[in-house]
Amino acid sequence: MKKLMLGNEAVARGLYEGGCRLVSSYPGTPSTEITEFAAKYDDIYCEWAPNEKVAAEVACGASIAGARSFCGMKHVGLNVAADPLYTASYTGVNGGFMLAVADDPGMHSSQNEQDSRHHAMASKTLMLEPSDSQECLDYTKLAYELSEKFDTPVILRLTTRVSHSRSLVEIGERSGDELKEYVKDPQKYVMMPAMAKKRHVVVEDRIKALTQWAETCEINKTEYYSTKIGVITAGISYQYAKEALGENASYLKLGCVYPLPVELIKEFASKCDKVYVVEELDDIIETHCKKHGVNVIGKKVFPLCGEFSQSIVKKAILGEENEFCEVTDKEIPGRPPVLCAGCPHRGLYYALKKVNVTVSGDIGCYTLGSLAPLGMMDTCICMGASVSALHGHNKVREDSAKKSVAVIGDSTFIHSGITGLIDIAYNMGNSTVIVLDNSITGMTGHQQNPTTGYTIKGDPTSAVSLEALCKAVGINRVRVVDPYNLKECEDAVREEIAVDEPSVIISRRPCALLKYVKHNPPLKVDADKCRGCKMCMKIGCPAISMKNGKAVIDFTQCVGCNVCTQLCKFDAITGKEAE
């Protein structure tokens, strides 16, 4: 039976059909849906881990115990999981161990544009790269076979377009889920120097064997049409090239992107007049080709930055440009992303703006607080860095402690913020950290986390108390505020930055988009009272706009949070339901 599937959904189906018994992941766009779809299969144990490092370690432990296991993450998540991955490459597996990493060319939802193939090369781990949903399923199943055959973790590299595109997939049955025998073997699994030195030799021999496999494997395949142009490519770039060039070129499609074949590439190139390497992001395939004496054209004509398209490929190789229909009669205004109507972070950011502090920011929905009209974020580096970076900032500029704060979400705090807070307490810092607790992992689509009290399957579980946690690591001043109350937020910030000790403010209000949150009736502007002062516009709520010099509220968006009513000096905004 065939079914139209999202790439991520197809990976989850591949996990089911491939006999996976355990999935541990941390949500990260564009990889999140893999774990969400996997959780729908009763035969697979699924969990959200606190971060990617923990997820990879859980999956590695399950593999050693004899089960086929999986963890999924986005590209920056692989940085966090790199520590266990690099050592797991040495230990090898028992049951098949697979990781999926979703890169984000074009940075649709990421703070950088890194190429995860570097991690495969550095960790000497087999990496496969599908180009559509069918291959997502097939390569996932293949990954488990190869993992056990070659005693190696396997990385499945996805990109945003593969993860979030749909194509037809042939559905199969589940197999390979038998729990393998666990045998105590410290020489294999205890990576002390004496053992690790021996395992490094095993790793190098494994790469040689995998390279030989890559020469003849079915997922590295050639398609010969016109040999005037040859294209070496992988993943979604194959789809772009095929659509742009059709039968005007021949193709070497690489399903295995590490290790790369040598003789297969040489053979293909020898049959083509001119050979191009079409690959998004870094010149990894191109460099490999040139290293082995194959003359190819790559980043000389293709960009290093951003996402590719059919048009980019066509222009670079054929010198042709597609015709586009342009709208010339009116200019389309820019629409930057904004915090949702009723977002609990908005009130807290407005309070920070009134106090006029430097804000060390973090990764989440709340990063949008950096944009106008709020404009209250000075830095954003990586998960958890808001806390640690603020500590460093305040240690070298001691005068800044009373005019700076960190903001971090509840899930992000659990992910990587706790250790930074311990650093502040242990090293006698004087920083104020604000945890934006919206009771969910909002940025990636409302996943549960250790603070919510529910598992990925919605089962009740223990919930981490942020107040108790902060006090346990050595923070004596911990207070909770309601971000819908502007005065309460402003007073809390002023008081906590003024004291000579570290403090935590927990800004607690559930995300306005959560299904269980009950909203107040939408607000309405009394046009007779409105003076057009635009004070209500300063919070950047998408439900509020100006029309004919007067503020108006879109009742279809307004959730009645009453933040705007606290700004209006003329009592023009009322709680009466919109007509």
C-alpha positions in Angstrom: 0.0 0.0 0.0 1.2 3.5 -0.9 0.7 6.5 1.3 1.6 10.2 1.0 4.0 10.9 3.7 6.0 13.8 5.2 9.7 13.0 5.1 9.8 13.0 8.9 6.8 10.7 9.0 8.5 8.3 6.6 11.5 8.1 8.9 9.2 7.3 11.8 7.6 4.6 9.6 11.1 3.3 8.8 11.8 3.1 12.6 8.7 1.0 13.0 9.3 -1.3 10.1 13.0 -1.5 10.9 12.3 -2.9 14.4 13.3 0.1 16.5 12.4 -0.5 20.1 13.4 2.8 21.7 13.4 6.5 20.6 14.8 9.3 22.7 15.0 12.8 21.2 14.9 16.5 22.0 12.5 18.6 19.8 14.2 20.7 17.1 12.9 22.1 13.9 12.9 20.5 11.3 13.4 17.1 13.0 10.7 17.2 15.6 7.9 15.3 13.8 10.0 12.1 13.6 9.7 11.5 17.3 6.1 12.7 17.4 5.1 10.2 14.6 7.1 7.4 16.2 5.3 7.9 19.5 2.1 6.8 17.7 3.4 3.3 17.4 2.8 1.2 20.5 5.7 -1.1 19.7 8.2 1.8 20.1 9.0 3.3 23.5 9.4 7.0 22.9 10.5 9.9 25.2 11.5 13.5 25.1 14.9 13.8 26.8 16.1 17.0 28.5 18.6 17.6 25.7 20.3 15.9 22.8 23.3 14.6 24.7 21.0 12.7 27.1 18.9 11.5 24.2 22.0 10.1 22.4 23.2 8.4 25.6 19.8 6.8 26.3 19.7 5.4 22.7 23.3 4.3 22.9 22.6 2.5 26.2 19.6 0.7 24.6 21.7 -0.3 21.7 24.4 -1.9 24.0 21.5 -3.7 25.8 20.6 -5.3 22.5 17.7 -3.1 21.1 17.5 -1.2 17.9 17.4 2.4 19.0 17.1 6.0 17.7 17.5 9.6 18.6 16.6 12.6 16.5 17.7 16.2 16.5 18.4 19.3 14.4 21.9 20.2 13.3 22.8 22.3 16.3 21.5 19.5 18.4 24.2 17.3 17.0 26.7 19.7 18.5 25.2 18.9 21.9 25.1 15.1 21.2 28.7 15.1 19.7 30.3 13.9 23.0 28.5 10.5 23.1 28.4 10.2 19.3 32.2 10.4 18.9 32.7 7.7 21.6 29.9 5.5 20.3 31.8 5.4 17.1 34.6 3.7 19.1 32.4 1.3 21.1 30.2 0.3 18.2 26.8 -1.2 18.8 24.9 -4.4 19.8 21.5 -3.6 18.5 21.4 -1.2 15.7 21.9 2.5 16.7 20.8 5.3 14.4 20.7 9.0 14.7 18.8 11.4 12.5 20.0 15.0 12.1 18.1 17.6 10.2 20.2 20.4 8.7 18.5 23.7 7.9 20.0 25.3 4.7 18.5 28.8 4.5 18.1 29.0 8.3 14.3 28.8 8.3 14.4 28.2 12.0 18.0 28.2 13.2 20.8 30.4 14.5 23.4 29.0 12.0 23.7 27.0 8.8 26.2 24.3 9.7 26.8 21.2 7.6 26.4 18.0 9.7 28.5 16.0 7.3 31.5 17.4 9.1 30.4 15.5 12.2 30.2 12.3 10.3 33.7 12.8 9.0 35.1 13.8 12.4 33.4 11.0 14.3 34.1 8.5 11.5 30.5 7.5 11.5 28.5 6.2 8.5 26.1 8.8 7.1 23.2 8.3 4.7 21.2 11.0 3.0 17.8 10.5 1.4 16.3 12.7 -1.2 12.5 12.0 -0.8 10.1 10.3 1.6 10.4 6.8 0.1 14.2 7.0 0.7 13.6 8.3 4.2 11.8 5.0 5.0 14.2 2.8 3.0 17.4 4.4 4.3 16.1 4.2 7.9 15.6 0.4 7.6 18.9 0.1 5.8 20.6 2.1 8.6 19.8 -0.6 11.1 21.1 -3.4 8.8 24.4 -1.5 8.2 24.7 -0.6 11.9 24.7 -4.2 12.9 26.7 -5.5 10.0 29.5 -3.0 10.4 29.2 -2.5 14.2 28.7 1.3 13.9 26.3 4.0 14.7 24.6 5.4 11.5 23.6 9.0 11.0 20.7 9.8 8.7 21.2 13.3 7.3 18.0 15.2 6.5 17.4 18.8 5.4 14.4 21.0 5.9 13.0 20.3 2.4 13.3 16.6 2.7 11.9 16.6 6.3 8.9 18.8 5.4 8.1 17.7 1.9 5.6 14.9 1.0 5.9 12.1 -1.5 4.4 8.6 -2.0 5.8 5.9 0.2 5.3 2.1 0.0 4.3 0.8 3.4 5.7 -2.5 4.7 5.6 -4.7 7.8 7.6 -4.6 11.0 10.6 -6.9 11.4 14.0 -7.1 13.2 12.8 -6.1 16.6 14.2 -9.1 18.5 16.2 -8.1 21.6 19.8 -9.2 21.0 21.7 -10.9 23.8 23.8 -8.6 26.0 27.3 -9.9 26.8 29.5 -8.1 29.3 32.5 -6.8 27.2 34.5 -4.0 28.9 37.2 -4.2 26.1 34.5 -3.0 23.7 32.3 -0.7 25.8 34.6 0.8 28.5 36.5 3.6 26.7 39.5 4.0 29.0 42.7 4.8 27.1 44.0 1.2 26.9 40.7 0.0 25.4 40.1 3.1 23.3 43.5 2.8 21.6 42.5 -0.7 20.3 39.0 0.5 19.3 40.5 3.3 17.3 42.2 0.7 15.1 38.8 -1.0 14.7 37.2 2.3 13.6 39.9 2.9 10.9 39.5 -0.6 9.6 35.7 -0.1 9.6 36.0 3.0 7.5 38.0 1.1 4.9 35.4 -1.6 4.8 32.6 1.0 4.5 34.4 2.8 1.7 34.6 -0.5 -0.2 30.9 -1.0 0.4 30.1 2.5 -0.8 31.7 1.7 -4.2 29.0 -0.8 -5.1 26.1 -0.2 -2.8 22.7 0.2 -4.4 22.1 3.7 -2.8 25.0 5.1 -4.7 23.7 5.0 -8.3 24.3 6.4 -11.7 21.8 7.6 -14.3 23.2 8.2 -17.8 21.5 10.5 -20.3 23.5 13.1 -22.0 27.2 12.8 -21.0 28.1 16.4 -22.0 27.2 17.3 -18.4 27.7 15.1 -15.4 26.3 15.9 -12.0 27.5 14.4 -8.7 25.0 15.2 -6.0 23.1 13.9 -2.9 19.8 14.5 -1.0 17.5 17.2 -2.0 20.1 18.7 -4.4 19.5 15.6 -6.6 15.8 16.6 -6.9 16.8 20.2 -7.8 19.3 19.1 -10.4 17.0 16.5 -11.9 14.2 18.9 -12.3 16.4 21.7 -13.6 18.5 19.6 -16.1 16.3 16.6 -16.9 17.9 14.4 -19.6 20.4 17.1 -20.5 22.8 15.7 -17.9 23.9 12.4 -16.3 23.8 11.9 -12.6 25.7 10.2 -9.8 23.4 10.2 -6.9 25.1 9.5 -3.6 22.9 8.0 -0.9 26.0 7.4 1.3 27.7 10.7 1.9 30.3 9.4 4.3 32.5 7.6 3.6 32.4 8.6 -0.1 33.4 6.2 -2.9 36.5 6.9 -5.0 36.5 4.5 -7.9 32.8 5.0 -8.6 33.3 8.8 -8.8 36.3 8.4 -11.1 34.4 6.0 -13.4 31.4 8.4 -13.6 33.6 11.5 -14.3 35.5 9.7 -17.0 32.3 9.2 -19.0 31.2 12.9 -18.8 32.7 15.9 -20.6 32.2 18.3 -17.7 31.3 17.4 -14.2 29.5 19.6 -11.6 29.1 18.9 -7.9 25.7 20.1 -6.7 25.6 20.2 -2.9 24.1 22.6 -0.4 26.3 24.3 2.2 29.9 23.1 2.3 32.1 21.7 -0.5 32.5 18.3 1.0 31.9 16.1 -2.1 33.8 18.6 -4.2 36.8 18.5 -2.0 36.7 14.7 -1.9 36.7 14.6 -5.7 39.6 17.0 -6.1 41.6 15.2 -3.5 41.4 12.1 -5.7 42.3 13.9 -8.9 38.8 14.3 -10.3 38.3 17.6 -12.0 34.9 19.0 -11.0 33.1 22.4 -10.8 31.4 23.2 -7.6 31.5 26.3 -5.4 33.0 28.2 -8.2 29.5 28.6 -9.6 27.3 27.5 -6.7 26.8 29.5 -3.4 28.2 28.4 -0.1 25.3 30.0 1.8 21.6 29.4 1.7 19.2 26.9 0.2 19.4 25.8 -3.4 16.6 25.7 -5.9 15.9 24.5 -9.4 16.6 28.0 -10.7 20.0 28.2 -9.0 21.1 24.9 -10.5 19.8 25.8 -14.0 21.5 29.2 -14.0 24.8 27.9 -12.7 25.1 25.0 -15.2 23.1 26.1 -18.2 23.3 29.8 -17.8 19.6 30.0 -18.2 17.1 31.8 -16.0 13.5 30.9 -15.5 10.9 33.5 -16.2 8.9 34.7 -13.2 5.7 36.7 -13.0 6.3 39.9 -11.0 3.8 41.9 -9.1 4.6 45.5 -10.0 1.3 47.4 -9.4 1.8 47.6 -5.6 4.6 47.1 -3.1 4.1 44.2 -0.7 4.9 45.1 2.8 7.4 43.1 4.8 5.9 40.9 7.5 8.5 40.1 10.2 7.5 37.3 12.6 5.9 38.5 15.9 4.9 37.1 19.2 1.4 35.7 19.1 -1.5 37.7 20.4 -1.8 37.1 24.1 1.8 35.7 24.3 2.8 35.9 28.0 6.4 36.9 27.0 5.2 40.3 25.7 4.4 41.9 29.0 7.7 40.8 30.6 9.6 42.3 27.6 7.7 45.6 27.9 8.7 45.7 31.6 12.3 45.1 30.7 12.1 47.9 28.1 10.8 50.3 30.8 13.6 49.4 33.1 16.0 49.7 30.2 18.3 46.8 30.8 20.7 44.8 28.7 19.2 41.4 27.9 21.2 38.2 27.3 18.8 36.1 25.2 18.3 32.5 24.3 16.7 30.1 21.8 12.9 30.0 21.7 9.7 31.8 20.7 10.9 34.6 23.0 13.8 35.3 20.7 11.3 37.4 18.8 11.5 39.9 21.6 14.6 41.1 19.9 12.5 42.6 17.1 10.7 46.0 17.0 8.8 47.4 18.7 10.0 45.6 21.8 13.7 45.3 20.8 14.7 43.8 24.1 17.5 41.3 23.3 21.1 42.0 23.0 22.6 38.6 22.4 21.5 35.1 21.3 24.1 32.4 21.0 22.9 28.9 21.7 20.7 26.9 24.0 21.4 28.0 27.6 24.0 30.6 26.7 21.8 33.4 28.0 22.6 32.4 31.6 26.3 31.7 31.1 27.0 34.7 28.9 25.3 37.0 31.3 27.6 35.7 34.1 30.7 36.3 31.9 29.4 39.8 30.9 28.9 40.8 34.5 32.2 39.4 35.7 34.2 41.6 33.4 31.8 44.6 33.7 30.9 44.6 37.3 28.9 47.8 36.9 26.5 46.0 34.5 25.0 43.6 37.0 22.5 46.2 38.1 21.3 46.9 34.6 21.3 43.5 32.8 19.3 40.3 32.9 19.1 36.9 31.1 15.9 35.5 29.6 15.4 31.8 29.0 12.4 29.5 28.4 11.4 26.7 30.7 12.4 23.9 28.3 15.6 25.7 27.3 16.5 26.1 31.0 16.1 22.4 31.6 18.1 21.7 28.4 21.2 23.8 29.1 20.4 26.6 31.6 20.8 24.8 34.9 24.6 24.4 34.7 24.9 28.1 33.9 22.9 29.0 36.9 25.0 26.7 39.1 28.1 28.6 37.7 26.6 31.9 38.8 25.8 30.6 42.3 29.1 28.7 42.8 31.3 31.5 41.5 29.5 34.2 43.5 28.0 36.0 40.5 25.5 38.8 40.8 23.2 38.2 37.9 19.4 38.1 37.5 18.0 35.3 35.4 14.4 35.4 34.2 12.8 32.0 33.3 10.0 32.5 30.8 7.8 29.7 31.9 5.0 29.2 29.4 4.4 25.6 30.5 5.3 24.0 27.2 8.1 23.7 24.6 6.5 26.4 22.4 9.0 27.1 19.6 8.9 23.6 18.1 5.1 23.1 18.3 4.0 22.4 21.9 6.0 19.4 23.0 6.0 18.3 26.7 9.2 18.8 28.8 10.3 17.8 32.3 8.5 20.9 33.8 5.0 20.2 32.4 4.1 17.0 34.3 3.3 15.0 31.1 5.3 12.6 28.9 5.3 12.5 25.1 2.3 10.2 25.1 0.4 12.5 27.5 0.8 10.3 30.6 1.0 12.2 33.9 4.5 12.2 35.4 6.6 14.1 38.0 7.2 17.7 37.1 10.4 19.6 37.9 9.7 22.5 40.3 11.7 25.5 38.9 11.5 27.3 42.2 12.9 24.3 44.2 15.5 23.6 41.5 16.8 27.2 41.6 17.0 27.2 45.3 18.7 23.8 45.4 21.6 25.0 43.2 22.2 28.0 45.6 19.9 30.8 44.5 18.3 32.3 47.6 16.2 34.9 45.8 13.5 33.2 43.7 10.1 34.9 42.9 7.2 34.2 40.5 5.4 36.9 38.5 2.5 37.1 36.2 3.7 38.6 32.8 0.2 39.9 32.2 0.7 42.2 35.2 3.1 44.9 33.9 3.6 46.7 37.2 4.4 43.4 39.0 6.9 42.6 36.3 8.6 46.0 36.4 8.8 46.1 40.2 10.3 42.6 40.3 13.0 43.4 37.7 13.9 46.7 39.4 14.1 45.0 42.8 16.1 42.0 41.8 18.8 43.8 39.7 19.3 46.2 42.7 20.3 43.5 45.2 23.9 42.4 45.6 23.3 38.7 45.1 22.1 36.4 42.2 18.3 36.0 41.7 15.8 34.3 39.6 12.4 35.6 38.4 10.0 33.0 37.0 7.6 34.7 34.6 4.8 32.1 34.6 1.8 32.1 32.4 0.8 29.3 30.0 1.2 29.8 26.2 -1.9 31.4 24.8 -2.1 28.8 22.1 -2.4 25.8 24.5 -5.8 24.1 24.0 -6.6 24.1 27.7 -6.1 27.8 28.2 -9.4 29.7 28.5 -9.3 33.2 27.1 -11.2 36.3 28.2 -13.6 37.9 25.7 -11.8 40.0 23.1 -11.3 43.7 23.9 -12.7 46.7 22.1 -11.4 50.2 21.5 -13.8 53.1 22.2 -13.1 55.3 19.3 -14.5 58.4 21.1 -12.0 58.0 23.9 -9.0 57.0 21.7 -6.6 59.8 21.2 -4.4 58.0 18.6 -1.4 58.2 20.9 -0.2 54.7 19.8 0.8 53.6 23.3 -1.0 50.3 22.8 1.1 49.7 19.7 4.3 49.7 21.7 3.8 46.1 22.8 3.7 44.8 19.2 0.5 42.8 19.5 -0.7 41.6 16.1 -4.3 42.1 17.2 -3.8 45.8 17.5 -3.6 48.2 14.5 -4.3 51.8 13.6 -7.1 52.8 11.3 -8.0 56.4 10.5 -5.8 57.6 13.3 -7.5 55.4 15.9 -6.5 52.1 17.4 -8.6 49.0 16.5 -8.5 45.5 17.9 -9.1 42.4 15.7 -11.5 40.4 17.8 -10.5 37.2 15.9 -7.0 37.4 17.3 -7.5 39.1 20.7 -7.5 36.8 23.7 -8.4 39.4 26.3 -5.1 39.4 28.1 -5.6 43.0 29.2 -1.9 44.0 28.7 -2.9 46.8 26.4 -5.5 48.2 28.8 -2.6 48.8 31.3 -1.0 51.1 28.7 -4.0 53.2 27.7 -4.1 56.4 29.7 -7.5 57.3 28.4 -9.5 54.2 29.3 -10.3 53.7 25.6 -9.7 49.9 25.7 -12.5 48.1 27.4 -13.2 44.5 28.3 -16.6 44.6 26.5 -17.0 41.9 23.9 -16.5 43.1 20.4 -19.6 43.6 18.4 
